[in-house]
Amino acid sequence: MRRRLLTVVVVLVLLLLGGALVLDRVGKSYAERELSDRIAAEVASQNATSGIPDVTIDGFPFLTQVAAGDYQQVNIALPDFAAPDGTGGTVKMSLLDISAQDVRAPLSTLRNGGDVIAGVVSGAGTIGYAEITALVNQDGLKLAEKDGKLNATVQLDIPGQKPIEITGTTNLTVENGSIRVRFSEVTSKDLPALPFLQNMINALAYDLKIPELPLNLVVQQVEALPEGLRVTAGAENVNLSAGGL
């Protein structure tokens, strides 16, 4: 009799645990779908495009995070992200990865509405060199990474002479939402030793305008990789309510 009762109790506990697990997974999936839909709407509102946002909410169980109003991390992957740069061109990234941490959303806020705040939001994406070359629209421009630096080859127009090809490493800086590419350590077999030519080279710089990114992300850093320029962006105390959590 006792064994039978114990078996019944164990079965009931397992059923309850199973039901709680199913409820937890259903709740998590629902929240991720809702957030995906809202992020997609925000992307569209910025005249940008992307594939369907892939959203995952880290941490287990999910329902305890809802009860505590504190979420470990929300990951958002935007495949094939593209947005206008404001000058008639389009900046494309094969993948824009966004991570929101320290997300605070009290249960009362979820029930009644209000601000859902992420303490830190970061994002990263890579712009291919072919895309950059098309945006800059400079004759003879070739870009490639070497030893962690961006190498550039470009034709330099000299008044009264044929254009000459110069090659050099570049310095990359972020200025007012743009990536500035400035030449340094320039070499050319055809470059005459004339002061005004050196001044022309020193003035060579290209600005790559980064479009508005979701969740108020601001470009903070750029680095040269073999596949393109890796752009890193960040923001603090971001209101995710418009994003839909």
FIKOLZA-1660 file (N, C-alpha, C; in steps of 0.1 Angstrom, whole numbers, plus 5000, padded with zeros to 4 digits):
% residues 245
   i   px   py   pz ch aa at
   1 5008 4988 5000  A  M  N
   1 5000 5000 5000  A  M CA
   1 5009 5013 5000  A  M  C
   2 5019 5012 5009  A  R  N
   2 5028 5024 5010  A  R CA
   2 5035 5026 4996  A  R  C
   3 5040 5015 4991  A  R  N
   3 5047 5016 4978  A  R CA
   3 5038 5022 4967  A  R  C
   4 5025 5017 4967  A  R  N
   4 5016 5022 4957  A  R CA
   4 5013 5037 4959  A  R  C
   5 5012 5042 4972  A  L  N
   5 5010 5056 4975  A  L CA
   5 5022 5064 4971  A  L  C
   6 5034 5059 4974  A  L  N
   6 5046 5065 4970  A  L CA
   6 5047 5067 4955  A  L  C
   7 5043 5056 4948  A  T  N
   7 5044 5057 4933  A  T CA
   7 5034 5068 4928  A  T  C
   8 5022 5069 4934  A  V  N
   8 5013 5079 4930  A  V CA
   8 5018 5093 4932  A  V  C
   9 5024 5095 4944  A  V  N
   9 5030 5108 4947  A  V CA
   9 5041 5112 4937  A  V  C
  10 5050 5102 4934  A  V  N
  10 5061 5105 4925  A  V CA
  10 5056 5108 4911  A  V  C
  11 5045 5101 4907  A  V  N
  11 5039 5104 4894  A  V CA
  11 5033 5117 4893  A  V  C
  12 5026 5121 4904  A  L  N
  12 5020 5135 4905  A  L CA
  12 5031 5146 4904  A  L  C
  13 5042 5143 4912  A  V  N
  13 5053 5153 4912  A  V CA
  13 5059 5155 4898  A  V  C
  14 5061 5143 4891  A  L  N
  14 5067 5144 4878  A  L CA
  14 5057 5151 4868  A  L  C
  15 5044 5148 4870  A  L  N
  15 5035 5155 4861  A  L CA
  15 5035 5170 4863  A  L  C
  16 5036 5174 4876  A  L  N
  16 5036 5188 4879  A  L CA
  16 5049 5195 4874  A  L  C
  17 5060 5188 4876  A  L  N
  17 5072 5193 4870  A  L CA
  17 5072 5194 4855  A  L  C
  18 5066 5184 4849  A  G  N
  18 5065 5184 4834  A  G CA
  18 5056 5195 4830  A  G  C
  19 5045 5197 4837  A  G  N
  19 5036 5208 4833  A  G CA
  19 5043 5222 4835  A  G  C
  20 5050 5223 4846  A  A  N
  20 5057 5236 4848  A  A CA
  20 5068 5238 4838  A  A  C
  21 5075 5228 4834  A  L  N
  21 5085 5229 4823  A  L CA
  21 5079 5233 4810  A  L  C
  22 5067 5227 4806  A  V  N
  22 5061 5230 4794  A  V CA
  22 5056 5245 4795  A  V  C
  23 5050 5249 4806  A  L  N
  23 5046 5263 4808  A  L CA
  23 5057 5273 4806  A  L  C
  24 5069 5269 4812  A  D  N
  24 5081 5278 4812  A  D CA
  24 5085 5279 4797  A  D  C
  25 5086 5268 4790  A  R  N
  25 5090 5269 4776  A  R CA
  25 5081 5276 4767  A  R  C
  26 5068 5274 4769  A  V  N
  26 5057 5281 4762  A  V CA
  26 5058 5297 4764  A  V  C
  27 5060 5300 4777  A  G  N
  27 5061 5314 4780  A  G CA
  27 5074 5321 4774  A  G  C
  28 5085 5314 4774  A  K  N
  28 5097 5318 4768  A  K CA
  28 5096 5320 4753  A  K  C
  29 5090 5310 4746  A  S  N
  29 5088 5311 4732  A  S CA
  29 5079 5323 4728  A  S  C
  30 5068 5325 4736  A  Y  N
  30 5059 5336 4733  A  Y CA
  30 5066 5349 4735  A  Y  C
  31 5074 5351 4745  A  A  N
  31 5081 5363 4747  A  A CA
  31 5091 5366 4736  A  A  C
  32 5098 5355 4732  A  E  N
  32 5108 5357 4721  A  E CA
  32 5101 5361 4708  A  E  C
  33 5089 5355 4705  A  R  N
  33 5082 5358 4693  A  R CA
  33 5077 5373 4693  A  R  C
  34 5072 5377 4705  A  E  N
  34 5067 5391 4706  A  E CA
  34 5079 5401 4704  A  E  C
  35 5090 5398 4710  A  L  N
  35 5101 5407 4709  A  L CA
  35 5106 5407 4694  A  L  C
  36 5106 5395 4688  A  S  N
  36 5111 5395 4674  A  S CA
  36 5102 5403 4665  A  S  C
  37 5089 5403 4667  A  D  N
  37 5079 5411 4659  A  D CA
  37 5082 5426 4662  A  D  C
  38 5084 5430 4674  A  R  N
  38 5086 5444 4677  A  R CA
  38 5099 5449 4671  A  R  C
  39 5110 5441 4672  A  I  N
  39 5123 5445 4666  A  I CA
  39 5121 5446 4651  A  I  C
  40 5114 5437 4645  A  A  N
  40 5112 5438 4631  A  A CA
  40 5105 5451 4627  A  A  C
  41 5095 5455 4635  A  A  N
  41 5088 5468 4633  A  A CA
  41 5097 5480 4635  A  A  C
  42 5106 5479 4644  A  E  N
  42 5115 5490 4647  A  E CA
  42 5125 5492 4635  A  E  C
  43 5130 5480 4630  A  V  N
  43 5139 5480 4618  A  V CA
  43 5132 5487 4606  A  V  C
  44 5119 5483 4604  A  A  N
  44 5112 5488 4593  A  A CA
  44 5109 5503 4594  A  A  C
  45 5107 5508 4607  A  S  N
  45 5105 5522 4609  A  S CA
  45 5117 5531 4606  A  S  C
  46 5129 5525 4606  A  Q  N
  46 5141 5532 4602  A  Q CA
  46 5144 5531 4588  A  Q  C
  47 5135 5526 4580  A  N  N
  47 5137 5524 4565  A  N CA
  47 5148 5514 4563  A  N  C
  48 5150 5505 4572  A  A  N
  48 5160 5494 4571  A  A CA
  48 5153 5481 4568  A  A  C
  49 5161 5471 4564  A  T  N
  49 5155 5458 4562  A  T CA
  49 5164 5447 4569  A  T  C
  50 5158 5436 4571  A  S  N
  50 5166 5425 4576  A  S CA
  50 5157 5412 4575  A  S  C
  51 5164 5401 4577  A  G  N
  51 5156 5388 4578  A  G CA
  51 5148 5388 4591  A  G  C
  52 5141 5378 4593  A  I  N
  52 5133 5377 4606  A  I CA
  52 5142 5377 4618  A  I  C
  53 5141 5386 4627  A  P  N
  53 5149 5387 4639  A  P CA
  53 5149 5374 4647  A  P  C
  54 5160 5368 4650  A  D  N
  54 5161 5356 4658  A  D CA
  54 5164 5360 4673  A  D  C
  55 5154 5359 4681  A  V  N
  55 5155 5363 4695  A  V CA
  55 5156 5351 4705  A  V  C
  56 5166 5352 4714  A  T  N
  56 5167 5342 4724  A  T CA
  56 5169 5349 4738  A  T  C
  57 5161 5344 4748  A  I  N
  57 5163 5349 4761  A  I CA
  57 5170 5339 4769  A  I  C
  58 5182 5342 4774  A  D  N
  58 5190 5333 4782  A  D CA
  58 5185 5331 4796  A  D  C
  59 5189 5320 4802  A  G  N
  59 5186 5318 4816  A  G CA
  59 5175 5308 4817  A  G  C
  60 5176 5300 4828  A  F  N
  60 5165 5289 4830  A  F CA
  60 5164 5288 4846  A  F  C
  61 5151 5287 4850  A  P  N
  61 5139 5288 4842  A  P CA
  61 5135 5302 4838  A  P  C
  62 5127 5303 4828  A  F  N
  62 5123 5316 4823  A  F CA
  62 5113 5323 4833  A  F  C
  63 5103 5315 4838  A  L  N
  63 5093 5321 4846  A  L CA
  63 5098 5327 4859  A  L  C
  64 5109 5322 4865  A  T  N
  64 5115 5328 4877  A  T CA
  64 5121 5341 4873  A  T  C
  65 5126 5343 4861  A  Q  N
  65 5131 5356 4857  A  Q CA
  65 5119 5366 4856  A  Q  C
  66 5108 5361 4851  A  V  N
  66 5096 5370 4850  A  V CA
  66 5092 5374 4864  A  V  C
  67 5091 5365 4873  A  A  N
  67 5087 5368 4887  A  A CA
  67 5097 5378 4894  A  A  C
  68 5110 5376 4891  A  A  N
  68 5119 5385 4897  A  A CA
  68 5121 5398 4890  A  A  C
  69 5116 5399 4878  A  G  N
  69 5117 5411 4870  A  G CA
  69 5131 5414 4865  A  G  C
  70 5140 5404 4865  A  D  N
  70 5154 5406 4861  A  D CA
  70 5158 5395 4852  A  D  C
  71 5161 5399 4840  A  Y  N
  71 5165 5389 4829  A  Y CA
  71 5180 5389 4827  A  Y  C
  72 5186 5377 4825  A  Q  N
  72 5200 5376 4824  A  Q CA
  72 5205 5383 4811  A  Q  C
  73 5200 5379 4800  A  Q  N
  73 5205 5384 4787  A  Q CA
  73 5195 5381 4776  A  Q  C
  74 5193 5391 4767  A  V  N
  74 5184 5389 4756  A  V CA
  74 5193 5391 4743  A  V  C
  75 5193 5381 4735  A  N  N
  75 5201 5381 4723  A  N CA
  75 5192 5382 4711  A  N  C
  76 5196 5391 4702  A  I  N
  76 5189 5394 4690  A  I CA
  76 5198 5394 4678  A  I  C
  77 5195 5385 4668  A  A  N
  77 5203 5383 4656  A  A CA
  77 5195 5388 4644  A  A  C
  78 5200 5398 4637  A  L  N
  78 5194 5404 4625  A  L CA
  78 5201 5399 4613  A  L  C
  79 5197 5389 4606  A  P  N
  79 5204 5385 4594  A  P CA
  79 5201 5395 4582  A  P  C
  80 5211 5396 4573  A  D  N
  80 5210 5404 4561  A  D CA
  80 5204 5418 4564  A  D  C
  81 5211 5425 4574  A  F  N
  81 5207 5438 4578  A  F CA
  81 5212 5448 4568  A  F  C
  82 5203 5457 4564  A  A  N
  82 5207 5468 4554  A  A CA
  82 5199 5480 4557  A  A  C
  83 5206 5492 4556  A  A  N
  83 5200 5504 4560  A  A CA
  83 5206 5516 4551  A  A  C
  84 5199 5526 4548  A  P  N
  84 5204 5537 4540  A  P CA
  84 5214 5545 4549  A  P  C
  85 5225 5550 4542  A  D  N
  85 5235 5557 4549  A  D CA
  85 5233 5572 4549  A  D  C
  86 5222 5577 4542  A  G  N
  86 5218 5591 4542  A  G CA
  86 5224 5598 4531  A  G  C
  87 5232 5592 4522  A  T  N
  87 5239 5598 4511  A  T CA
  87 5235 5591 4498  A  T  C
  88 5224 5583 4498  A  G  N
  88 5220 5576 4486  A  G CA
  88 5225 5562 4485  A  G  C
  89 5234 5558 4495  A  G  N
  89 5239 5544 4495  A  G CA
  89 5232 5536 4505  A  G  C
  90 5236 5523 4505  A  T  N
  90 5230 5513 4515  A  T CA
  90 5241 5506 4521  A  T  C
  91 5242 5506 4535  A  V  N
  91 5251 5498 4542  A  V CA
  91 5245 5484 4545  A  V  C
  92 5253 5474 4542  A  K  N
  92 5248 5460 4544  A  K CA
  92 5257 5453 4553  A  K  C
  93 5251 5445 4562  A  M  N
  93 5258 5435 4571  A  M CA
  93 5251 5422 4570  A  M  C
  94 5259 5412 4568  A  S  N
  94 5253 5398 4567  A  S CA
  94 5246 5394 4580  A  S  C
  95 5251 5399 4591  A  L  N
  95 5245 5396 4604  A  L CA
  95 5248 5408 4613  A  L  C
  96 5238 5413 4620  A  L  N
  96 5239 5423 4631  A  L CA
  96 5235 5416 4643  A  L  C
  97 5245 5414 4652  A  D  N
  97 5243 5407 4665  A  D CA
  97 5241 5417 4676  A  D  C
  98 5230 5416 4683  A  I  N
  98 5227 5425 4694  A  I CA
  98 5225 5417 4707  A  I  C
  99 5231 5422 4718  A  S  N
  99 5229 5416 4731  A  S CA
  99 5225 5427 4741  A  S  C
 100 5214 5424 4748  A  A  N
 100 5209 5433 4759  A  A CA
 100 5211 5426 4772  A  A  C
 101 5218 5432 4782  A  Q  N
 101 5221 5426 4795  A  Q CA
 101 5215 5435 4806  A  Q  C
 102 5214 5428 4817  A  D  N
 102 5208 5435 4829  A  D CA
 102 5195 5441 4826  A  D  C
 103 5186 5433 4820  A  V  N
 103 5172 5438 4816  A  V CA
 103 5163 5437 4828  A  V  C
 104 5158 5449 4832  A  R  N
 104 5149 5450 4843  A  R CA
 104 5135 5453 4839  A  R  C
 105 5126 5443 4842  A  A  N
 105 5112 5444 4838  A  A CA
 105 5103 5438 4850  A  A  C
 106 5100 5446 4860  A  P  N
 106 5091 5441 4871  A  P CA
 106 5078 5436 4865  A  P  C
 107 5073 5426 4873  A  L  N
 107 5060 5420 4869  A  L CA
 107 5049 5430 4867  A  L  C
 108 5049 5440 4876  A  S  N
 108 5039 5450 4875  A  S CA
 108 5040 5458 4862  A  S  C
 109 5052 5459 4857  A  T  N
 109 5054 5467 4845  A  T CA
 109 5049 5458 4833  A  T  C
 110 5051 5445 4833  A  L  N
 110 5046 5437 4823  A  L CA
 110 5031 5436 4823  A  L  C
 111 5025 5437 4835  A  R  N
 111 5010 5436 4835  A  R CA
 111 5004 5449 4831  A  R  C
 112 5009 5461 4836  A  N  N
 112 5003 5473 4834  A  N CA
 112 5009 5483 4824  A  N  C
 113 5020 5478 4819  A  G  N
 113 5028 5487 4809  A  G CA
 113 5038 5496 4816  A  G  C
 114 5048 5500 4809  A  G  N
 114 5058 5509 4815  A  G CA
 114 5071 5506 4809  A  G  C
 115 5082 5512 4814  A  D  N
 115 5095 5511 4808  A  D CA
 115 5102 5498 4812  A  D  C
 116 5107 5491 4802  A  V  N
 116 5116 5479 4804  A  V CA
 116 5130 5484 4800  A  V  C
 117 5139 5484 4810  A  I  N
 117 5152 5490 4808  A  I CA
 117 5163 5479 4807  A  I  C
 118 5172 5481 4797  A  A  N
 118 5184 5472 4796  A  A CA
 118 5196 5481 4800  A  A  C
 119 5203 5476 4810  A  G  N
 119 5214 5484 4815  A  G CA
 119 5225 5486 4805  A  G  C
 120 5228 5475 4797  A  V  N
 120 5238 5476 4787  A  V CA
 120 5233 5469 4774  A  V  C
 121 5235 5475 4763  A  V  N
 121 5231 5469 4750  A  V CA
 121 5244 5471 4741  A  V  C
 122 5248 5460 4735  A  S  N
 122 5259 5460 4726  A  S CA
 122 5255 5453 4713  A  S  C
 123 5262 5457 4702  A  G  N
 123 5259 5451 4689  A  G CA
 123 5272 5451 4680  A  G  C
 124 5272 5442 4671  A  A  N
 124 5284 5441 4662  A  A CA
 124 5280 5435 4649  A  A  C
 125 5286 5440 4638  A  G  N
 125 5283 5435 4625  A  G CA
 125 5295 5439 4616  A  G  C
 126 5296 5431 4605  A  T  N
 126 5307 5433 4595  A  T CA
 126 5303 5438 4582  A  T  C
 127 5309 5449 4577  A  I  N
 127 5306 5454 4564  A  I CA
 127 5317 5449 4554  A  I  C
 128 5313 5442 4544  A  G  N
 128 5323 5436 4534  A  G CA
 128 5330 5447 4527  A  G  C
 129 5343 5444 4522  A  Y  N
 129 5351 5454 4515  A  Y CA
 129 5345 5458 4502  A  Y  C
 130 5338 5448 4495  A  A  N
 130 5331 5451 4483  A  A CA
 130 5320 5462 4485  A  A  C
 131 5313 5460 4496  A  E  N
 131 5303 5470 4499  A  E CA
 131 5309 5484 4502  A  E  C
 132 5320 5484 4509  A  I  N
 132 5326 5497 4512  A  I CA
 132 5331 5504 4500  A  I  C
 133 5337 5496 4491  A  T  N
 133 5342 5502 4478  A  T CA
 133 5331 5508 4470  A  T  C
 134 5320 5501 4470  A  A  N
 134 5308 5506 4462  A  A CA
 134 5303 5519 4469  A  A  C
 135 5303 5520 4482  A  L  N
 135 5298 5532 4489  A  L CA
 135 5308 5544 4487  A  L  C
 136 5321 5541 4488  A  V  N
 136 5330 5552 4486  A  V CA
 136 5331 5557 4472  A  V  C
 137 5329 5548 4462  A  N  N
 137 5328 5552 4448  A  N CA
 137 5341 5560 4444  A  N  C
 138 5352 5554 4446  A  Q  N
 138 5365 5560 4443  A  Q CA
 138 5372 5551 4432  A  Q  C
 139 5376 5557 4421  A  D  N
 139 5382 5550 4410  A  D CA
 139 5395 5542 4415  A  D  C
 140 5395 5530 4412  A  G  N
 140 5407 5522 4415  A  G CA
 140 5409 5518 4430  A  G  C
 141 5399 5521 4438  A  L  N
 141 5400 5518 4452  A  L CA
 141 5400 5503 4455  A  L  C
 142 5410 5498 4462  A  K  N
 142 5410 5483 4466  A  K CA
 142 5413 5483 4481  A  K  C
 143 5406 5475 4488  A  L  N
 143 5407 5474 4502  A  L CA
 143 5410 5459 4506  A  L  C
 144 5418 5458 4516  A  A  N
 144 5421 5444 4521  A  A CA
 144 5428 5445 4535  A  A  C
 145 5426 5435 4543  A  E  N
 145 5432 5435 4556  A  E CA
 145 5446 5428 4556  A  E  C
 146 5456 5434 4563  A  K  N
 146 5469 5428 4564  A  K CA
 146 5474 5431 4578  A  K  C
 147 5477 5420 4585  A  D  N
 147 5483 5422 4599  A  D CA
 147 5475 5430 4608  A  D  C
 148 5461 5429 4606  A  G  N
 148 5452 5436 4615  A  G CA
 148 5450 5450 4611  A  G  C
 149 5456 5455 4600  A  K  N
 149 5453 5468 4595  A  K CA
 149 5447 5468 4582  A  K  C
 150 5440 5479 4578  A  L  N
 150 5433 5480 4565  A  L CA
 150 5443 5486 4555  A  L  C
 151 5446 5479 4545  A  N  N
 151 5454 5483 4534  A  N CA
 151 5446 5489 4523  A  N  C
 152 5450 5500 4517  A  A  N
 152 5442 5506 4506  A  A CA
 152 5451 5509 4494  A  A  C
 153 5445 5507 4482  A  T  N
 153 5452 5511 4470  A  T CA
 153 5442 5520 4463  A  T  C
 154 5447 5531 4458  A  V  N
 154 5438 5541 4451  A  V CA
 154 5446 5548 4441  A  V  C
 155 5439 5554 4431  A  Q  N
 155 5445 5562 4421  A  Q CA
 155 5445 5576 4425  A  Q  C
 156 5457 5583 4424  A  L  N
 156 5458 5597 4428  A  L CA
 156 5459 5605 4415  A  L  C
 157 5449 5614 4413  A  D  N
 157 5449 5623 4402  A  D CA
 157 5458 5635 4404  A  D  C
 158 5467 5636 4394  A  I  N
 158 5477 5647 4395  A  I CA
 158 5474 5657 4383  A  I  C
 159 5473 5670 4386  A  P  N
 159 5470 5679 4375  A  P CA
 159 5481 5679 4364  A  P  C
 160 5476 5677 4352  A  G  N
 160 5485 5677 4340  A  G CA
 160 5493 5664 4338  A  G  C
 161 5490 5654 4347  A  Q  N
 161 5497 5641 4345  A  Q CA
 161 5487 5630 4346  A  Q  C
 162 5493 5618 4342  A  K  N
 162 5484 5606 4343  A  K CA
 162 5483 5603 4358  A  K  C
 163 5471 5597 4362  A  P  N
 163 5469 5593 4376  A  P CA
 163 5480 5582 4379  A  P  C
 164 5484 5582 4392  A  I  N
 164 5493 5573 4397  A  I CA
 164 5487 5564 4408  A  I  C
 165 5491 5552 4409  A  E  N
 165 5485 5543 4419  A  E CA
 165 5494 5543 4432  A  E  C
 166 5487 5546 4443  A  I  N
 166 5494 5546 4456  A  I CA
 166 5488 5535 4465  A  I  C
 167 5496 5530 4473  A  T  N
 167 5492 5519 4483  A  T CA
 167 5497 5523 4497  A  T  C
 168 5488 5521 4507  A  G  N
 168 5493 5524 4520  A  G CA
 168 5483 5518 4531  A  G  C
 169 5488 5518 4543  A  T  N
 169 5480 5514 4554  A  T CA
 169 5471 5526 4558  A  T  C
 170 5460 5523 4565  A  T  N
 170 5451 5534 4569  A  T CA
 170 5449 5534 4584  A  T  C
 171 5445 5546 4589  A  N  N
 171 5441 5547 4603  A  N CA
 171 5426 5548 4603  A  N  C
 172 5419 5540 4611  A  L  N
 172 5405 5540 4612  A  L CA
 172 5400 5546 4625  A  L  C
 173 5392 5556 4624  A  T  N
 173 5386 5563 4636  A  T CA
 173 5371 5564 4634  A  T  C
 174 5364 5565 4645  A  V  N
 174 5350 5567 4645  A  V CA
 174 5347 5582 4649  A  V  C
 175 5340 5589 4640  A  E  N
 175 5337 5603 4642  A  E CA
 175 5323 5606 4638  A  E  C
 176 5315 5610 4648  A  N  N
 176 5301 5615 4646  A  N CA
 176 5293 5604 4638  A  N  C
 177 5294 5592 4642  A  G  N
 177 5286 5581 4636  A  G CA
 177 5292 5577 4622  A  G  C
 178 5304 5581 4619  A  S  N
 178 5310 5577 4606  A  S CA
 178 5323 5571 4609  A  S  C
 179 5327 5562 4600  A  I  N
 179 5341 5556 4600  A  I CA
 179 5350 5564 4591  A  I  C
 180 5360 5570 4596  A  R  N
 180 5369 5578 4588  A  R CA
 180 5382 5569 4585  A  R  C
 181 5384 5568 4572  A  V  N
 181 5396 5561 4567  A  V CA
 181 5406 5571 4562  A  V  C
 182 5418 5571 4568  A  R  N
 182 5428 5581 4565  A  R CA
 182 5441 5574 4561  A  R  C
 183 5447 5578 4550  A  F  N
 183 5459 5571 4546  A  F CA
 183 5471 5574 4555  A  F  C
 184 5480 5564 4556  A  S  N
 184 5493 5566 4563  A  S CA
 184 5503 5556 4557  A  S  C
 185 5516 5559 4558  A  E  N
 185 5526 5550 4553  A  E CA
 185 5524 5546 4538  A  E  C
 186 5523 5556 4530  A  V  N
 186 5520 5555 4516  A  V CA
 186 5532 5552 4508  A  V  C
 187 5531 5543 4499  A  T  N
 187 5542 5540 4490  A  T CA
 187 5537 5539 4475  A  T  C
 188 5546 5542 4466  A  S  N
 188 5542 5541 4452  A  S CA
 188 5555 5542 4443  A  S  C
 189 5557 5533 4434  A  K  N
 189 5569 5534 4425  A  K CA
 189 5569 5545 4416  A  K  C
 190 5557 5551 4414  A  D  N
 190 5556 5562 4404  A  D CA
 190 5554 5576 4411  A  D  C
 191 5555 5576 4424  A  L  N
 191 5552 5589 4431  A  L CA
 191 5564 5598 4431  A  L  C
 192 5563 5610 4424  A  P  N
 192 5574 5619 4424  A  P CA
 192 5576 5625 4438  A  P  C
 193 5588 5629 4441  A  A  N
 193 5591 5635 4454  A  A CA
 193 5588 5650 4454  A  A  C
 194 5575 5653 4453  A  L  N
 194 5571 5667 4453  A  L CA
 194 5563 5670 4465  A  L  C
 195 5565 5681 4472  A  P  N
 195 5558 5685 4485  A  P CA
 195 5543 5685 4483  A  P  C
 196 5538 5691 4472  A  F  N
 196 5524 5692 4471  A  F CA
 196 5517 5679 4469  A  F  C
 197 5524 5669 4464  A  L  N
 197 5518 5655 4463  A  L CA
 197 5517 5649 4477  A  L  C
 198 5527 5651 4485  A  Q  N
 198 5526 5646 4499  A  Q CA
 198 5514 5653 4506  A  Q  C
 199 5512 5665 4504  A  N  N
 199 5500 5672 4510  A  N CA
 199 5487 5666 4505  A  N  C
 200 5487 5663 4492  A  M  N
 200 5475 5656 4487  A  M CA
 200 5472 5643 4493  A  M  C
 201 5483 5635 4495  A  I  N
 201 5482 5622 4502  A  I CA
 201 5477 5624 4516  A  I  C
 202 5483 5634 4523  A  N  N
 202 5479 5636 4537  A  N CA
 202 5464 5639 4538  A  N  C
 203 5459 5645 4528  A  A  N
 203 5445 5650 4528  A  A CA
 203 5436 5638 4524  A  A  C
 204 5441 5627 4519  A  L  N
 204 5432 5616 4515  A  L CA
 204 5425 5610 4527  A  L  C
 205 5412 5611 4526  A  A  N
 205 5404 5605 4537  A  A CA
 205 5390 5602 4532  A  A  C
 206 5384 5591 4536  A  Y  N
 206 5371 5587 4532  A  Y CA
 206 5362 5585 4544  A  Y  C
 207 5350 5590 4543  A  D  N
 207 5340 5588 4554  A  D CA
 207 5330 5578 4550  A  D  C
 208 5328 5568 4558  A  L  N
 208 5318 5558 4556  A  L CA
 208 5307 5560 4567  A  L  C
 209 5296 5565 4562  A  K  N
 209 5285 5568 4572  A  K CA
 209 5278 5556 4576  A  K  C
 210 5277 5554 4589  A  I  N
 210 5270 5542 4595  A  I CA
 210 5255 5546 4597  A  I  C
 211 5245 5539 4592  A  P  N
 211 5231 5543 4594  A  P CA
 211 5227 5541 4608  A  P  C
 212 5215 5546 4611  A  E  N
 212 5209 5544 4624  A  E CA
 212 5207 5530 4627  A  E  C
 213 5211 5525 4639  A  L  N
 213 5210 5511 4643  A  L CA
 213 5199 5510 4653  A  L  C
 214 5193 5497 4654  A  P  N
 214 5182 5495 4663  A  P CA
 214 5187 5497 4678  A  P  C
 215 5177 5500 4687  A  L  N
 215 5179 5501 4701  A  L CA
 215 5189 5512 4705  A  L  C
 216 5190 5523 4697  A  N  N
 216 5198 5534 4700  A  N CA
 216 5213 5531 4700  A  N  C
 217 5217 5520 4693  A  L  N
 217 5231 5517 4693  A  L CA
 217 5239 5527 4686  A  L  C
 218 5251 5531 4692  A  V  N
 218 5260 5541 4686  A  V CA
 218 5273 5534 4684  A  V  C
 219 5279 5536 4672  A  V  N
 219 5291 5530 4668  A  V CA
 219 5303 5535 4677  A  V  C
 220 5310 5526 4683  A  Q  N
 220 5321 5530 4692  A  Q CA
 220 5335 5526 4687  A  Q  C
 221 5335 5515 4679  A  Q  N
 221 5348 5510 4675  A  Q CA
 221 5348 5503 4662  A  Q  C
 222 5359 5503 4654  A  V  N
 222 5359 5496 4641  A  V CA
 222 5373 5489 4640  A  V  C
 223 5373 5477 4635  A  E  N
 223 5386 5470 4632  A  E CA
 223 5385 5463 4619  A  E  C
 224 5397 5461 4613  A  A  N
 224 5398 5455 4600  A  A CA
 224 5400 5440 4602  A  A  C
 225 5391 5432 4595  A  L  N
 225 5392 5417 4595  A  L CA
 225 5393 5413 4581  A  L  C
 226 5398 5401 4579  A  P  N
 226 5399 5396 4565  A  P CA
 226 5386 5397 4557  A  P  C
 227 5375 5396 4563  A  E  N
 227 5362 5396 4555  A  E CA
 227 5356 5410 4554  A  E  C
 228 5361 5420 4562  A  G  N
 228 5356 5433 4561  A  G CA
 228 5358 5441 4574  A  G  C
 229 5352 5453 4575  A  L  N
 229 5353 5461 4587  A  L CA
 229 5343 5457 4597  A  L  C
 230 5348 5453 4609  A  R  N
 230 5339 5449 4620  A  R CA
 230 5336 5461 4628  A  R  C
 231 5323 5464 4629  A  V  N
 231 5318 5476 4636  A  V CA
 231 5312 5471 4649  A  V  C
 232 5316 5478 4660  A  T  N
 232 5310 5475 4673  A  T CA
 232 5303 5487 4678  A  T  C
 233 5291 5485 4683  A  A  N
 233 5283 5496 4688  A  A CA
 233 5278 5493 4702  A  A  C
 234 5274 5503 4709  A  G  N
 234 5269 5501 4723  A  G CA
 234 5259 5512 4727  A  G  C
 235 5252 5510 4738  A  A  N
 235 5243 5519 4744  A  A CA
 235 5241 5515 4759  A  A  C
 236 5237 5524 4767  A  E  N
 236 5234 5521 4781  A  E CA
 236 5220 5526 4785  A  E  C
 237 5214 5519 4794  A  N  N
 237 5201 5523 4799  A  N CA
 237 5191 5525 4788  A  N  C
 238 5189 5515 4780  A  V  N
 238 5181 5516 4768  A  V CA
 238 5167 5511 4772  A  V  C
 239 5157 5519 4768  A  N  N
 239 5143 5515 4770  A  N CA
 239 5139 5505 4759  A  N  C
 240 5136 5492 4763  A  L  N
 240 5132 5482 4754  A  L CA
 240 5117 5481 4752  A  L  C
 241 5110 5490 4758  A  S  N
 241 5095 5489 4757  A  S CA
 241 5091 5490 4743  A  S  C
 242 5097 5499 4735  A  A  N
 242 5094 5501 4721  A  A CA
 242 5098 5488 4714  A  A  C
 243 5108 5481 4719  A  G  N
 243 5112 5469 4713  A  G CA
 243 5104 5457 4716  A  G  C
 244 5095 5458 4726  A  G  N
 244 5085 5448 4728  A  G CA
 244 5086 5438 4739  A  G  C
 245 5096 5439 4748  A  L  N
 245 5097 5429 4758  A  L CA
 245 5086 5430 4768  A  L  C
% end
